[in-house]
Amino acid sequence: MKRAERRAASRGASVLVVDDEPDIRELLELTLVKMGLDVESVGSIAEAKERLKSDRYDLCLTDMRLADGEGLELVRHIAGLGVDLPVAVITAHGSTENAVAALKAGAFDYVSKPVGLEQLRALVKSALSLPDSAAAPAKGQRLLGESAPLAQVRELIGKLARTQAPVYISGESGSGKELAARLIHENGARRDKPFVPVNCGAIPDTLMESEFFGYKKGAFTGAAEDREGFFQAASGGTLFLDEVAELPLAMQVKLLRSIQEKRVRKVGATQEDPVDVRVICATHQNLAALVGAGRFRQDLFYRLNVIELGMPPLRECREDIPLIAAAILQRLAAQAGTTPAQLTPAASDELMRYGFPGNIRELENILERALALSTSQEIGSEDLRLTPPQAVAEERAESSSGEALPDYLDGLERKAILDALSKTGFNRTAAAKLLGITFRQLRYRMQRLGIRDENRP
């Protein structure tokens, strides 16, 4: 009988509790029985392995330290059985290393001692709401492409959807990091709860704490009423921190505590409130290098980078470009209420040869521009207006002749920023989006290069 069928019965879901302390076992049993669950408890890893040979469970809850071994041993043993059984681990209070180790080993989630019953109930409900591993993926957005890199990403997304481990999504700008985060959310236990995306680079430093954690009425001038922050808005669901490298160091400290303790304190509040949120973060920057440079906290990096998902650049998936382009054209036509345009074979070939430094976001911009320029339902290579790779190389060779490399690179960056600002009427937010960077990054680059509103043509 499948988990969903057992769950449909009034007392169908069963839990195996593994703990060598009788008092803890009794507390866990009472709590789980009150939730309407069948509970079996054992006091050792050896007993647990024997039960797993003959009985099927919907959840295993094990202590980290047992008389005959570590809970991690049981996590790995169950993973090796190939059964559809989520495992949650009970760790010592403040033992971040053990929690991270359990998640890396394949645990669904963890709960710290002393066990908070509300937190335990939330964990159990989340684990029991996992879809069957054989179930079809959730409807909605898809990661298109049949190339090996994208097939590997889809496989890892499927595995990540079945845990609560924090995920760090790396990849170049425009490579689909937010789409990957949404797919992890939509195919996991939290799929019916909110998915809250946050662009960390777009929030002023002075508003960081109140935006993330909320505030109490009267906490500061203008706080006319209580307000929830991003953590509360994502309650029960997923908080996606895009461009997490943009967080200032002071905010990184507060974020680390909230993730570890699963509690937040509103600005102006005297006590912390529990939060049940899965954190997924992403950035196009190299977080490990930022840690080495002292710009990102090592302990936060360790806590966020439990499992890394690398999104491949579009140039590594060239054979998928026609399929992705057709899907984009179909979406654009649906938005406009028209018939989808088609790429000519020559246009498809040219797209597959192009380097796409801006990845899928750049492909979308190119196709939108081509639709505006094309006079028919076919998009030809002349409508794409791509700079041939050879021409780019020649232009770089000519421009760099007799010029220092830093000056040459600054010139390229200045030209790209001015072009984007010109196209958007000097709207910095729109220009940053066009360039595939955050507003804060654009502002910094403009200051460094001396680009001001006076440069407006």
N, C-alpha and C positions, 0 to 999 in steps of 0.2 A: 504494500500500500504506500502511495506517495505521501510526502510530508503534508501537502495541501489537503489530501483526503483525511489523513489522521487528524489534522488541525480542525477539520470541519466537525469532527465528533466533539461532544461536550468535554470529554477528558482525554482527547486523543493525543495531544502533544506530550512527549516524555523527555525528562531531563536526567542526565547522569551527573551526580555531584561527587567530586573527588576531593576529600579533605581529611587529614589525620587528626583533627581536633573535634571531638564529639559535640561540644557546645556550638561550634561554627556550623557543623553539619545539620544540627537540629534547627538552628536559626534559618539556614537556607531552605531546609525542607519545609518549615512552616510557611515561609514567605511564598515559596513556589506553589505549594498546595493551595494556599489562599487565592492564587491566580488561576486555579482550575487545572493545574498541570499534574501529570503523573511523575513522581520523583523516586529515583533509586539512588542510594548513596553508598559509597565505599570509602575505605580509609587509606588505600595505597594505590600506586600505579599498577602493580601486579594484578590486584583485584579488578581494576578498571579494564585492563587489557582482556581479562577473562570474560567480563561482562560483554565487552564489545565483540567477542567472538560469536556470541549466541543471540544477543539482543540488538535492536535498532533504536536509536535515540534521535531526537530532533535538536538537542543541544547538550553539550558537555561543559560543565562548569568546574574548573579545577584550581586548586591552590598552587602557587608557584613552588613552594617548598614543602616536600612531603618526606616522610620517614625513609622511604626507599628510593628517593631520587627527586629530580626537578620536574615541575609541570611542563617545561619545554620539551622534555622527553615524550610526554603524552601527546603534546601538540604535533610533534613530528611523526609520532607513531600513527595518529589518526590521519594525518595528511598522506602518509604512505599507504594507508588502506584503500584510498581512492573512493571513500564514501562521502556522501553529501551531508556532512555533520559539522556545523560551526562549533568552535571551541572558544570559550571565554576564560580568561585567566585572572585569578585573584592575586594581586601583588602587594608587597609591603608598602606602607605609606611613604610617599616621596621617592620610591624606587623607580626613577625614570628609566634607568638602564634596563631593568627587567621588563618593564612595560614595552619598551622599544624592541627588545630582543624577542618577546612573545609575538608582537605584530609582524616582525620580519620572518619569524618561523611559520607564520600562516594563521595565527590566532585571529578570530573574528574581532575581538575587542578585549578590554581589560577593565577591572574595577579594583580600586585600592582599598586596603584595610585602614581604619574600620569600615566595613561595608555599609554604604548608605543604601537603605532599602529602596528609596525612590530611584536612585541611579541604577540599582540592580534591576528593578522592574522595567525601567526604560530599555536597558540592555537586552533583557530577555524578550521583550516584545519586539524589539528590532530584529533580533536573531531569528525569531519564529516567523517573521514576516518576509524573510528572504524568499524570492521565487525559486522554484526547483531549478537546479542547474541545467536540466534538459529543456527548460522552457524557452520559447522564442524570445529574442531581445525585445525590449519595449519599443512600441511604435514611436515615431518621431524622427528626429535628425539621425543621419547615418554618416559613418566615416567611409566615404566612397573610395574604391580603388582595390585592385587585385594584386598589386606589387607586393613583394616579400616584406618590405619595411612596414607597410600599412597592415598587412595580415598579422604580423607580429604585434603591432600596437593594438589591434582589435582583440587578439587573444589575451594580452595583458589586461586590457580594460575589463574583459569578462571576469578575470580573476580578482581584480581590484574591487569590482562591484560587490563581491561577496565577503568583503571585510570592512572594518571601520578604521583601518590604518590610515594615518595621514599620508597624502600623496604629494610629491613634488613633481610637477610637469615642466620639463625643460624643452627648449626649442626656440628657433628663430621667430622674430615677429611675423605674424600672419600665418603661422604653420598649423593653427587649429587647436591651440591649447585649451581654450574655453570650451570648444566642442567636445574634446576628450573628457573634461571635467563633468560636463552635462551628461555624457553617456555613462560615466561611472555612477553618477547620481540616479539617472533614470532606470538603470538596470540593477539597482541595489535595494536594500531593505528600506531606504529612506525616500523611495521614489514618489510617495504620495505626500511628502512634506516639502517645504520650500527649498528652492535652490537660489541662494543669494550671491550674485557676483559683485565683487567690490574692486574697483580700480584704485589700488593703493597710491598710485602716483598722482591722482586727481584730487586728493583730499588735502587741504591746507594743514600744516603741522599743528596749528592752534586748535583745530577742530577734531583731530584724530581721536582722542580719548572719548569725547562725547558721541562721535559718530559710531565708534565700535561698540561702546558699552552702554550708551544712553546716559540720561541725566535725570535728576530729581528737580521738581519745581523749586525755583529759587536758588539753584546751585550757582548761577551766575546771571549777570544782567541779560535779560531777554529770555530766560528760562521760565516761561509763564505756566508751563504744565510739565508733568512727567513725560518723558519720551524714551522709547526703547531704541537700542542700537542695533548694529548688524547682527551681533550674536543672538539677541532675543528674536530678531526677525527671522533668523534661520533655525529657530528652535525645532528640534526633531529632524532637521534636514541637513543641508550641506552649505557651508560658507566657503565660497571660492575667492581666494585672495590673489587677484591678478597683479602682476608687477610687484610682488612682495619685496623685492630688493629695494624699492623706493621708500620703505618704511624707515623713519628716523630711529636712531638707536634707543632713544627713550621709550618709544612706542614698542620696540621689539621686546623690551623687558616685560612690559605689561602683557603683551600678547603671549609670551612664553608662559607666564603664570596662569593665564586663563586656559591655555591648552592643557597644561599639566594638571591643574586642579579641577578643571571643568566647572569653574565658577567665575563670575564677573561681578565687579562692583560699579554701579552707576556713579557718575560724577555727582558728588554731593550726598551720596548714601553712606550709611555707617556700617552696613553689612553686605556680604556677598550673596549673590543668588546663583543657584545651580543652573547650568546650561547643558543641553544635550545637543551638541553640534559636531558634525564631522568637518574637518578642515582639509581643503585641497588648495594648494598654492601653485603659482606659476610665475615664471619670469623668463625673458629672453637673455638675461645676463647670466654670467657664470657665478653662481652663489658660492661655490667653493673658493674661487679666486677672491671674491669680496670678503669672505671670512679671513683669508690670508692677509688681505689689505687692512683689516680692522674695521671694515664698513658694514659687516653683518655679524651678529653674535653667533659664536660657534655653538653654544648650547641650543639656541633657537633653530639653527640649521640642522643640528642633530635630531631635534624633535620633529621638524617638518619633513626632513628627508628620510622618512622611514622606508618608503618605497619610491623609487624614481621612475617616471615614465617619460621617455624621450620621444618627442614628436619629430619625425623626419622632415627635412626641407623638401619642397616640391620638386627640386631638381634631381632628387634621388628617387623620385617616383614618376619619371617622365612618361612611362607607358600609360599612367592613369590620367594624364592631363586631358585628353579628349573626353573621357567619361565625366570628369569633374566639371569641365567647361560646359558640357551639355546640360548637366544638372543646374548649373548657375544660370544658364540662358533660359531654362524652363522656369526657374523661380522668378527671374526678372520679368518674363512674359506673363506669369500668373499675377504678379503685382500690378502690371500695366494693363491686364485684361486683353492681351494680344496673343497671336500664335507664336510659339517659340522660334527664334531664328536658328539657322543652321550654319555651322562652320564649313567652309570649303576644305577639300583635302589639303590644299596649299596652306591655308590658315592653320589647320591642325598641325601640320608638319612644322610650321614656323614657331608655334607655341611650344612644341616639344623640344625644339632646339634652344629656346630662350632660357636664360639662367634663373629668372624669377627671384631676385634678391628679396622681394617683399612677399614671396610665397603665395598662398591662396588669396590673401587679401589683395595682393597686386593683380592676380588673375581676375578677380572680380572687378577691380577698377578698369582694367584693360578692356574687358568685355562690355562694361557699361559704356565706356567711351566709344567702343566700336559700334555698339547699337545706335548711339546718337549720330555717328558719322555715316553709317551705312544707309544706302537709299533703297535697299531691297531686303528680302528675308534671308539672304545669304550674306555671311560675313567673310570677306576675303582677306588675304594677307595685307592688302593695302589699307584696309580699315583698322587693322591692329596697331599700325604705326609703331612697331617695335624697332629699336636700334639694333642692327645686326651685330653679333658678338665681335666680328672682325673690325667693324667700325669703332666699337667701343675701345678695343685694344689699341687701334691706331690713334684714336683721340687721346688716350691716356699717355701713349708714348710721346706724342707731340707736346702735350701739355706739361709733361714732367721733364722735358728737355731743359737742362740748366736750372732747374728749380729744386729746392730742398724738399724732401719727402713730406715733412710736417706742413709746410706751406702749401704744397700741392693738395694734400688731403683736406686741409682747411678750406681751400678754394672750392673743392668738390662739394664739401658739406655746406658751405655758404650758398653755392649756386642751387643745390637741392632744396634748401630751406626757403630761399627767396622765390624759387619756382612754385613751391607749395603754397606759400603765402600769397603769391600773385594769383594763383588759381582760385584761392578761397577768399579773395578780397581782404587779405590780412586778418582773417579769422583764425586766431591761433589754435583754438580747439579743433577746428576742422582741418587745419594744416597738420597738426600733430597726428590726427587720425590718418590722413593721407600718407604721411611719412612712416607710419607704423611705429611711432614712439609715443610716450606719455606727454601730457601737457607740461609737466614739470621738467622732463628732459628737454623739450623744445625750448622752454624758457631759459634753461641753463645754457644751451648751445647758442641761443641768440645773444645772451649776455657775453659769452666768451668770444663770439665772433663779431661783436659790436653791431648787431643787426637791430635797428630800432624802427619805430613807426615812420621816422623821417625817410627811411629807405623805400617807403611806399611809392610806386611809380605814379 
